Amino acid sequence: MPRNIWIVILIFFVFFIISFLTNILGPIIPDIIDSFKLSIGFAGFLPFAFFIAYGIMSIPAGILLEKYSAKPLMLAAFFMAFGGAFMFALFPTFTVAMFSLFSIGIGMAILQVVINPLLRQAGGEEHFAFNSVLAQLFFGAASFISPLLYSYLVQNLHSSNTSAPIELFNTLVSPDLKWVSLYWVFAATALVAAIIIQLVKFPKVELKEDEKIDTGAAFKDLLGNRIVLLFFLGIFSYVGTEQGVANWTSKFLQTYHSVDPSTTGATVISYFWGLLTIGCLLGLVLLKLLDSRTVLVIFSGGAILSLAAALFGPTQVALLAFPLTGFFASVMWSIIVSLALNSVRQHHGTFAGILCTGIAGGAVVPLIVGGIAELTGLKVAMLFLFIPLGYIFSIGIWARPLIKNATIKHFSELFKPSQV
């Protein structure tokens, strides 16, 4: 199909929105706990409600993409997100929050499945790797910005600031629920995105064989493969660790270091996502120099040391070490996925769908941390995160991919004169 730069730009915008809506939970969890008088254990159900939607919807979304085109699925996804955000903005209670987050999660899961094949076609297969990295930069930028927007709104609502947007939010949210203003922003963003999607003419997404999901024999064959289950646990562990750190950092800093979650706490989370994005760029360079398994061992080891420093160090160390954990987590997703897909000979589309259900780790691990915190305190509870991190570290040791990542050394060997 002809290349379409406008569709590519639109996909980058969608990546931005996905991240903008997904990664705000961490900064606002302390406010949610205070506003709804929740125990720390109950607060763990908030990320659970959001990320369990990925586990439920990833494979069905892939099947729907084969039957319907990208446009109606993207419209459905954004209307799910709009409905969830708007419902909670109008009725900010804990029960509604659970339904709202699940609805938004369903929408984001659908978008994640749809936009990658669309990006491959609209941008061209030969540019897919580059465009995928560029999309991740948009994803990271939104994760960096959303906590700062939260901090700005909380500090300026019902204050001396009389700008038109602030005055509008003053009429929509009460002084004791300033953070709910974010969900008005989310609702408006999702609605605008749906309108733009409706106006744009989309190409038909033609899935390659290795992008299709087969729930029949291929699915059973993969589930019977021990390597498939081990890599599923790898994705489960990565997303669980990422969200476990991001969701509980602000509350940890508030509890043990008396840090204001709406200012310094939000900034730390912003830097966490910012450094995670920067780490992706460094990871690209290292993957041209070193075997991906070596890079995974180095970065997961760095994440373990950084998290330990964050949990046991003084305030200034914690403020630096939590974002640094994000930096070291940056390459884990891409390396685990590539090692996984390069470890089986066929059924890559179905395998990718199984891996995507591992995103449900973002639901389970923060919930476990919250449950342990209810019994022992948050510092002891966050020690649980060393278990999934240790598992990720082990992948770099036991993984035996059929195809290794190409390095500069590998390329140079191609141009050596042949030995006769």
BALO-105009 format. One record per atom (N, C-alpha, C): residue in three letters; x, y, z. Coordinates in steps of 0.1 Angstrom, whole numbers, plus 5000, padded with zeros to 4 digits. Layout:
N
ALAXYZ/...
***
This chain:
420
MET500849885000/MET500050005000/MET500950125000/PRO500450244995/PRO501250364995/PRO501450415009/ARG502650475011/ARG503050525024/ARG502150645027/ASN501750665040/ASN500850775044/ASN501450845056/ILE502150955055/ILE502851025066/ILE501851075076/TRP500551115071/TRP499551165080/TRP499051055090/ILE498950935085/ILE498450825093/ILE499550795103/VAL500850805099/VAL501950775108/VAL501950885120/ILE501751005116/ILE501651115126/ILE500551095136/LEU499351045130/LEU498251015138/LEU498550905148/ILE499250805144/ILE499550695152/ILE500450735164/PHE501450825160/PHE502250885171/PHE501450955182/PHE500451025177/PHE499451095186/PHE498750995194/VAL498350885189/VAL497650775196/VAL498550715207/PHE499850695203/PHE500850645213/PHE500850745225/PHE500950875222/PHE500950975232/PHE499750965241/ILE498550945235/ILE497350945244/ILE497350815252/ILE497750705247/ILE497750585254/ILE498650595267/SER499750655265/SER500650675277/SER500050785286/PHE499550885281/PHE498950995288/PHE497850945298/LEU497050855293/LEU495950795302/LEU496450685310/THR497450615306/THR497850485313/THR498750515326/ASN499750605325/ASN500750615335/ASN500550725345/ILE499350775347/ILE499050875357/ILE498650815370/LEU498350685371/LEU497850635383/LEU498850645395/GLY500150625392/GLY501150635403/GLY501150765410/PRO501250885403/PRO501251005410/PRO499951035418/ILE498850995413/ILE497551025420/ILE497150925431/ILE497750815432/ILE497350715442/ILE497350775456/PRO498350855460/PRO498250915474/PRO496950995476/ASP496651075465/ASP495451155466/ASP494151075467/ILE494150965459/ILE492950875459/ILE492750815473/ILE493950765479/ILE493850705492/ILE493250805502/ASP493750935501/ASP493351035511/ASP491851075508/SER491451095496/SER490151135492/SER489051035496/PHE489350905493/PHE488350805495/PHE488550725508/LYS489550775516/LYS489850715529/LYS490050555527/LEU490950525518/LEU491250385514/LEU492350335523/SER492350205525/SER493550135530/SER494550115518/ILE495750095521/ILE496750085511/ILE496449955503/GLY495849855509/GLY495549735502/GLY494449755492/PHE493449835496/PHE492349865486/PHE492849945475/ALA493750035477/ALA494350115467/ALA494950035456/GLY495449915459/GLY496149825450/GLY495149775439/PHE493849785442/PHE492849735432/PHE492649835421/LEU493149955422/LEU493050055412/LEU493850015399/PRO495249995401/PRO495949945389/PRO495449815384/PHE494949725394/PHE494449595390/PHE493249615380/ALA492349705383/ALA491149725375/ALA491649765361/PHE492649845360/PHE493149895347/PHE493849785339/PHE494849725345/PHE495749635337/PHE495149495335/ILE494149455343/ILE493549325341/ILE492849335327/ALA492449455323/ALA491749465310/ALA492649425299/TYR493949445300/TYR494949395290/TYR494949245289/GLY494949185300/GLY494949035300/GLY493648985294/ILE492549055296/ILE491249005291/ILE491149035276/MET491549155271/MET491249205258/MET492249185247/SER493549155251/SER494549155241/SER494349055229/ILE494048935233/ILE493848835222/ILE492548855215/PRO491348885222/PRO490148915215/PRO490349035205/ALA491049135209/ALA491249255200/ALA492049205188/GLY492949115189/GLY493749065177/GLY492748995168/ILE491848915173/ILE490848845165/ILE489948945158/LEU489449045165/LEU488549145160/LEU489249225148/LEU490549245150/LEU491249315139/LEU491249245126/GLU491349115127/GLU491249035115/GLU489849035108/LYS488849065116/LYS487449065111/LYS487049205106/TYR487449305114/TYR487049435111/TYR488249525108/SER488049645103/SER489149725099/SER489649805112/ALA490749875111/ALA491349945122/ALA490450055127/LYS489850125118/LYS489050245122/LYS487950225132/PRO487050125129/PRO485950105139/PRO486450065153/LEU487549985153/LEU488149935165/LEU488750055173/MET489450145166/MET489950265173/MET488950355178/LEU487850365170/LEU486750455175/LEU486150385187/ALA485850255187/ALA485350195199/ALA486250205211/ALA487550195209/ALA488550215220/ALA488450355226/PHE488450455218/PHE488450595223/PHE487050625230/PHE485950565225/PHE484750595231/PHE484650515245/MET485250395245/MET485350335258/MET486150415268/ALA487250475264/ALA488150555272/ALA487350685276/PHE486650745266/PHE485850865269/PHE484750835280/GLY484050725277/GLY482950695287/GLY483450665301/GLY484650595302/GLY485150565315/GLY485650695322/ALA486350785315/ALA486850905321/ALA485750995325/PHE484751015316/PHE483651105318/PHE482751055330/MET482550925330/MET481750875341/MET482350905355/PHE483750885356/PHE484450915368/PHE484451065371/ALA484651145361/ALA484751285363/ALA483351335369/LEU482251275365/LEU480951315370/LEU480651255383/PHE481051135386/PHE480751065398/PHE482051005404/PRO482851095411/PRO484151055416/PRO484050975429/THR483750845428/THR483750755439/THR484650635436/PHE484950565447/PHE485950455445/PHE485350345436/THR484050315438/THR483350215430/THR483350255415/VAL483050375412/VAL482950425398/VAL484450425393/ALA485350455401/ALA486750455397/ALA487150315391/MET486750215398/MET487050075394/MET486550045380/PHE485250075378/PHE484550055365/PHE485250145354/SER485550275358/SER486150365349/SER487550315344/LEU488350275353/LEU489650235350/LEU489650105341/PHE488750015344/PHE488549895336/PHE488149935322/SER487250025320/SER486750065307/SER487850135299/ILE488650225306/ILE489750285299/ILE490850185295/GLY491050085304/GLY492049985301/GLY491649895289/ILE490349865288/ILE489849795276/ILE490149875263/GLY489850005264/GLY490150085252/GLY491650095249/MET492450105259/MET493950115256/MET494449975251/ALA493949865256/ALA494349735251/ALA494049715236/ILE492849765232/ILE492449755218/ILE493449835209/LEU493649955214/LEU494550045206/LEU495949985205/GLN496449925215/GLN497849875215/GLN497949765204/VAL496849685203/VAL496849575193/VAL496749625179/VAL495949735177/VAL495649785164/VAL496749865157/ILE497349955165/ILE498250055159/ILE499550005154/ASN500049895159/ASN501349845154/ASN501349795140/PRO500349705136/PRO500249665122/PRO499949785113/LEU499149885118/LEU498750005111/LEU500050085108/LEU500850095118/LEU502150175117/LEU503050105107/ARG503049975107/ARG503949905097/ARG503449925083/GLN502149935080/GLN501649955067/GLN501750095063/ALA501350185071/ALA501350335068/ALA502750395066/GLY503650345074/GLY504950395074/GLY505950315065/GLY505550195061/GLY506450115053/GLY507150015062/GLU507249895057/GLU507949785065/GLU509349815067/GLU510049885057/GLU511449915058/GLU511750025069/HIS510750095072/HIS510850205082/HIS510250165096/PHE509750045097/PHE508950005109/PHE509750015122/ALA510949965121/ALA511849965133/ALA512050105138/PHE512450195129/PHE512650335132/PHE511350405137/ASN510250385130/ASN509050445135/ASN508550395148/SER508850265151/SER508450205164/SER509250275175/VAL510550295173/VAL511350365183/VAL510850515185/LEU510550575174/LEU510050715174/LEU508650715182/ALA507850615180/ALA506550605187/ALA506750595202/GLN507750515206/GLN508050505220/GLN508550635226/LEU509150725218/LEU509550855223/LEU508250935226/PHE507250925218/PHE506050995220/PHE505350935232/PHE505450805234/PHE504850735245/PHE505550785258/GLY506850795258/GLY507650845269/GLY507350985273/ALA507251075262/ALA506951215264/ALA505651235272/ALA504651155268/ALA503351175275/ALA503451125290/SER504251025292/SER504350975306/SER505151075314/PHE506051155308/PHE506751255315/PHE505851375318/ILE504951415308/ILE504151535309/ILE502951515319/SER502351395319/SER501051385326/SER501251405341/PRO502351355348/PRO502451395362/PRO502651545364/LEU503351605355/LEU503551755356/LEU502251825355/LEU501351785346/LEU500051845344/LEU499251825357/TYR499351705362/TYR498651675375/TYR499051775386/SER500451795387/SER500951885397/SER500452025395/TYR500452065382/TYR500052205379/TYR498552225383/LEU497752135379/LEU496252145382/LEU496052155397/VAL496652065405/VAL496452055419/VAL496852185426/GLN497952235421/GLN498552365427/GLN497752485424/ASN497052485412/ASN496452605407/ASN494852615408/LEU494252495410/LEU492852495411/LEU492452555425/HIS491352635425/HIS490852695437/HIS491952775444/SER492652845435/SER493752935441/SER493553075435/SER494553155435/SER494453295430/SER494553295415/ASN494853185409/ASN494953175394/ASN493553195388/THR493453285379/THR492053315374/THR492053295359/SER492953215353/SER492953195339/SER491653115335/ALA491253125323/ALA490053065318/ALA489952915320/PRO491052835317/PRO490952695319/PRO490752665334/ILE491552735343/ILE491452705357/ILE490052735362/GLU489552855358/GLU488152895362/GLU487152785358/LEU487352725346/LEU486452625341/LEU486552505351/PHE487752455353/PHE487952345362/PHE487352375376/ASN487452495381/ASN486952535394/ASN485452505395/THR484752515384/THR483352495384/THR483052345383/LEU483952265378/LEU483752125376/LEU484152035387/VAL485152075395/VAL485651985406/VAL485652065419/SER485451985430/SER485452045443/SER486852075448/PRO487052165458/PRO488352195463/PRO489052075469/ASP488351975474/ASP488951855481/ASP489151745471/LEU488851765458/LEU489051655448/LEU489751725435/LYS490751805437/LYS491351875426/LYS491851775416/TRP492451665420/TRP493051575411/TRP492051515401/VAL490751515404/VAL489751465395/VAL489651545382/SER490251665382/SER490251755370/SER491051675359/LEU491951595362/LEU492651515352/LEU491751425344/TYR490651375350/TYR489751295342/TYR488851375333/TRP488651495336/TRP487951585326/TRP488951605314/VAL490251615317/VAL491151635306/VAL491251505298/PHE491251385304/PHE491251255297/PHE489951245289/ALA488851275294/ALA487551265287/ALA487651345274/ALA488051475276/ALA488151565264/ALA489151515254/THR490251465259/THR491351415249/THR490851295241/ALA490151205248/ALA489651085241/ALA488551115231/LEU487651215235/LEU486651255226/LEU487151325213/VAL488151415215/VAL488851485204/VAL489451375195/ALA490151275201/ALA490851175193/ALA489751095185/ALA488651065191/ALA487550995184/ALA487051075172/ILE486951205174/ILE486451285163/ILE487451285151/ILE488751305155/ILE489751305145/ILE489851165137/ILE489751055145/ILE489650925138/ILE488550915129/GLN487350965132/GLN486250955124/GLN486451035111/LEU487151145111/LEU487351235100/LEU488451175090/VAL489251095095/VAL490451045087/VAL490050925080/LYS490550915067/LYS490350795059/LYS491450705062/PHE491150575066/PHE492150485070/PHE492350375059/PRO493650335057/PRO493850215048/PRO493450095055/LYS493149995047/LYS492749865053/LYS494049795058/VAL493949745070/VAL495149685076/VAL495149535071/GLU496249505064/GLU496449365059/GLU497449295068/LEU497049215076/LEU497949145086/LEU498849045079/LYS500149055082/LYS501048945078/LYS500648815085/GLU501148705080/GLU500848575086/GLU501348575101/ASP502548635103/ASP503048635117/ASP502448735126/GLU501448815121/GLU500748905130/GLU499348855133/LYS498848745127/LYS497548695129/LYS497548605142/ILE496348595148/ILE496248515160/ILE495348395157/ASP495848285160/ASP495148155157/ASP494848095171/THR493548085174/THR493248035188/THR492947885187/GLY493347825176/GLY493147675175/GLY494347605178/ALA494847525168/ALA495947435170/ALA497247515174/ALA497447625168/ALA498647705171/ALA498647745186/PHE497547795191/PHE497447835205/PHE497747715214/LYS497147605211/LYS497447485220/LYS498847445219/ASP499447455207/ASP500847415205/ASP501747505213/LEU501547635213/LEU502347725220/LEU502247715235/LEU500947695240/LEU500747675254/LEU501447555260/GLY501647455251/GLY502347335255/GLY503847345255/ASN504347465251/ASN505747485250/ASN506247565262/ARG507147495269/ARG507747555282/ARG508347695280/ILE509047715269/ILE509647845266/ILE508647955265/VAL507547925258/VAL506448025257/VAL505948065271/LEU505747975280/LEU505248015293/LEU506348085301/LEU507648055299/LEU508648125306/LEU508748265301/PHE508648295288/PHE508648435283/PHE507348505287/PHE506248435287/PHE505048505292/PHE505248555306/LEU505948475315/LEU506248525328/LEU507248635328/GLY508048645318/GLY508948755316/GLY508248885314/ILE507248885305/ILE506449005302/ILE505649035315/PHE505048935321/PHE504248955333/PHE505149025344/SER506348975345/SER507349025355/SER507749175352/TYR507949195339/TYR508449335335/TYR507349435338/VAL506149415333/VAL505049515335/VAL504649525349/GLY504749415357/GLY504449415371/GLY505449495378/THR506749485375/THR507749565381/THR507649715378/GLU507449745365/GLU507349885360/GLU506149955368/GLN505049885368/GLN503849945374/GLN503949945390/GLY504549835395/GLY504749835409/GLY505649945414/VAL506649985407/VAL507550095411/VAL506750225408/ALA506150245396/ALA505550365393/ALA504350395402/ASN503550295405/ASN502350315413/ASN502550345428/TRP503650285433/TRP503850295448/TRP504950395452/THR505750445442/THR506850535445/THR506350665453/SER505350725448/SER504850855454/SER504350835468/LYS503650725470/LYS503150695483/LYS504250655493/PHE505250585488/PHE506450545495/PHE507150675500/LEU507450765491/LEU508150895494/LEU507350975504/GLN505950975503/GLN505151045512/GLN505250985526/THR505250845527/THR505150775540/THR506550785547/TYR507550765540/TYR508850745547/TYR509750865546/HIS509450965537/HIS510351085536/HIS509551215536/SER508251205539/SER507351325541/SER507451415528/VAL507451345517/VAL507451425504/VAL506051455499/ASP505851575495/ASP504451605490/ASP504251535477/PRO503151445476/PRO502951375464/PRO502551455452/SER501951575454/SER501451655443/SER502451745437/THR503651745443/THR504751835438/THR505951745435/THR506751725446/THR507951645444/THR507651495440/GLY506651435446/GLY506351305442/GLY505951285428/ALA505151385423/ALA504751385409/ALA506051405400/THR506951485404/THR508151515396/THR509051395395/VAL509151315406/VAL509951195406/VAL509351095397/ILE508051075397/ILE507450985387/ILE507651035373/SER507551165371/SER507751215357/SER509151185353/TYR510151195362/TYR511551165358/TYR511751015356/PHE510950935364/PHE511050795362/PHE510750755347/TRP509550815342/TRP509250785328/TRP510150855318/GLY510650975322/GLY511551045313/GLY512850965311/LEU513450915322/LEU514650835321/LEU514450695314/LEU513250645316/LEU512850525309/LEU512950545294/THR512450655290/THR512550695275/THR513950715271/ILE514750785278/ILE516150815275/ILE516950675274/GLY516650595284/GLY517250465284/GLY517050385272/CYS515850395265/CYS515550325253/CYS516550365242/LEU516950495241/LEU517850535231/LEU519250475234/LEU519650475246/LEU520950415249/LEU520950265246/GLY519750205249/GLY519650065247/GLY519750025232/LEU519250115223/LEU519450095209/LEU520950085205/VAL521750175211/VAL523150175208/VAL523850055213/LEU523450015226/LEU524149895232/LEU523749765225/LEU522549765219/LEU522149645212/LEU522849625199/LYS523549725194/LYS524349715182/LYS525849675186/LEU526149685199/LEU527449655203/LEU527549515211/LEU526449485218/LEU526449365227/LEU525249275224/ASP525449145228/ASP524349055227/ASP523249105236/SER521949085232/SER520849145239/SER520749085253/ARG521148955254/ARG521048895268/ARG522048955277/THR523148995272/THR524149065281/THR523549205285/VAL522949275276/VAL522349405279/VAL521249385289/LEU520449275288/LEU519349255298/LEU519949225312/VAL521049155312/VAL521649125325/VAL522149255332/ILE522849335324/ILE523449465329/ILE522349555334/PHE521249575326/PHE520249665330/PHE519349615341/SER519049485341/SER518249435352/SER519049435365/GLY520349415364/GLY521149425376/GLY521249565381/GLY521249665372/GLY521249805376/GLY519949845382/ALA518849785377/ALA517549815383/ALA517449755397/ILE517949645399/ILE517949585413/ILE518749675423/LEU519849715419/LEU520749805427/LEU520049935430/SER519449995419/SER518750125421/SER517550115430/LEU516750005428/LEU515549995437/LEU516049975451/ALA517049895454/ALA517549875467/ALA517950015473/ALA518650095466/ALA519050225470/ALA517850315473/ALA516850305465/ALA515650385467/ALA514950345479/LEU514850215482/LEU514050165494/LEU514850195507/PHE516150185507/PHE516850195519/PHE517750315521/GLY517850395511/GLY518650515512/GLY517950635518/PRO518650745521/PRO518050865527/PRO517250935516/THR516551035519/THR515651105510/THR516251145497/GLN517451215497/GLN518051255485/GLN518451135476/VAL518851025482/VAL519150905474/VAL517850845468/ALA516850845476/ALA515550785471/ALA515050865459/LEU515151005460/LEU514651085449/LEU515351065436/LEU516651025437/LEU517350995425/LEU517250855421/ALA517250765430/ALA517250615427/ALA515950565421/PHE514850615425/PHE513550575419/PHE513550605404/PRO513850725399/PRO513950755385/PRO514950665378/LEU516050645385/LEU517150565379/LEU516650425376/THR515750375385/THR515250235383/THR514450235369/GLY513750345366/GLY513150355353/GLY514050355342/PHE515250415343/PHE516250415333/PHE516750275330/PHE516950195341/PHE517450055339/PHE516349965334/ALA515050005336/ALA513949915331/ALA513649945316/SER514350045310/SER513950085297/SER514049985286/VAL515049895286/VAL515249805275/VAL514549665278/MET514049645289/MET513549515293/MET512449465284/TRP511449545282/TRP510249505273/TRP510749465260/SER511449545253/SER511849515239/SER512749395238/ILE513649385247/ILE514549265247/ILE513849135250/ILE512949135260/ILE512249015263/ILE511348975252/VAL510649075245/VAL509749035234/VAL510548985222/SER511749045219/SER512549005208/SER513148865211/LEU513648835223/LEU514148705227/LEU513048605226/ALA511848635230/ALA510748545230/ALA510448505215/LEU510148605207/LEU509748575193/LEU510848505185/ASN512148535189/ASN513248475182/ASN513548335188/SER512748285197/SER512948155204/SER512048045199/VAL511048095190/VAL510147995184/VAL510248015169/ARG509947905161/ARG510047905147/ARG508847955139/GLN507647945146/GLN506347975139/GLN505348035149/HIS504148065144/HIS503048115152/HIS503348245159/HIS504148335153/HIS504648455160/HIS503448545164/GLY502448555155/GLY501348645158/GLY500548595171/THR500348465171/THR499648405183/THR500448425195/PHE501748395194/PHE502748415205/PHE502748555210/ALA502748655201/ALA502648795205/ALA501448825213/GLY500248765209/GLY499048785216/GLY499148725230/ILE499748605231/ILE499948555245/ILE500848645253/LEU501948695247/LEU502848785254/LEU502048905259/CYS501248965251/CYS500449085254/CYS499549065266/THR499048935268/THR498248915280/THR499048925292/GLY500348905291/GLY501248925302/GLY501249065308/ILE500749155301/ILE500649295306/ILE499749295318/ALA498949185320/ALA498149175333/ALA499049175345/GLY500349155343/GLY501249165355/GLY501149305361/GLY500849405353/GLY500649535359/GLY499449545368/ALA498549445367/ALA497449445376/ALA497749365388/VAL498449255387/VAL498649165398/VAL499749205408/VAL500949245402/VAL502049285411/VAL501749405420/PRO501249515415/PRO500849625424/PRO499849585435/LEU498949495431/LEU497849445441/LEU498549365452/ILE499549285448/ILE500249205458/ILE501049295467/VAL501649395462/VAL502449485470/VAL501549555480/GLY500349605475/GLY499349665484/GLY498849575495/GLY498649445491/GLY498149355501/GLY499249325512/ILE500549315508/ILE501549295517/ILE501749415526/ALA501649535520/ALA501849665527/ALA500749675538/GLU499549615536/GLU498549625546/GLU498949555558/LEU499749445557/LEU500249365568/LEU501549415574/THR502449455566/THR503849475570/THR504349615569/GLY503649705561/GLY504149835557/GLY504749835543/LEU504749955537/LEU505049955522/LEU506449925519/LYS507449965528/LYS508849935525/LYS509049785524/VAL508549705533/VAL508749565533/VAL508049505520/ALA506849565518/ALA506049515506/ALA506749535493/MET507449645492/MET508049675479/MET509349585477/LEU509749515487/LEU510849415485/LEU510349305476/PHE509049285475/PHE508449185466/PHE508949205452/LEU509149335448/LEU509549365434/LEU510849305430/PHE511649265440/PHE512949205436/PHE512749065430/ILE511548995433/ILE511248865427/ILE511148875412/PRO510148965407/PRO510148975392/PRO511349025386/LEU512049125393/LEU513349175388/LEU514349065387/GLY514448975397/GLY515348865397/GLY515048765385/TYR513748745382/TYR513348665371/TYR513848715358/ILE513648855356/ILE514048915344/ILE515548905342/PHE516348915353/PHE517748895353/PHE518048755348/SER517348655353/SER517648525349/SER517348495334/ILE516448565328/ILE516248545314/ILE517448575306/GLY518248675309/GLY519548695302/GLY520548585304/ILE520248495313/ILE521248385315/ILE520748255308/TRP519448225309/TRP518948095303/TRP518348105289/ALA518048225284/ALA517548245271/ALA518448185260/ARG517948115251/ARG518748055240/ARG517948085226/PRO517948205222/PRO517248245209/PRO517748175197/LEU516948135188/LEU517348075175/LEU518048175167/ILE517748305168/ILE518348415161/ILE518848515171/LYS520048555170/LYS520648655179/LYS520548785173/ASN520548895181/ASN520449025176/ASN521749065168/ALA521649135157/ALA522849165149/ALA523549275156/THR524849265157/THR525749365163/THR526649415152/ILE527449525155/ILE528349585146/ILE529449485142/LYS529849405152/LYS530849295149/LYS530249195139/HIS528949165141/HIS528349075131/HIS528349125117/PHE527949255116/PHE527949315103/PHE529249325096/SER530349355104/SER531649365099/SER532149235093/GLU531649125099/GLU532148995094/GLU531548965080/LEU530449025077/LEU529849005064/LEU530749055052/PHE531649155056/PHE532449215045/PHE533849165045/LYS534149065054/LYS535549015054/LYS535648925041/PRO536848925035/PRO537148845024/PRO536948695027/SER536348615019/SER536148475022/SER537448405022/GLN537548305031/GLN538748215031/GLN538648105021/VAL539648095013/VAL539647985003/VAL540547875007/
***
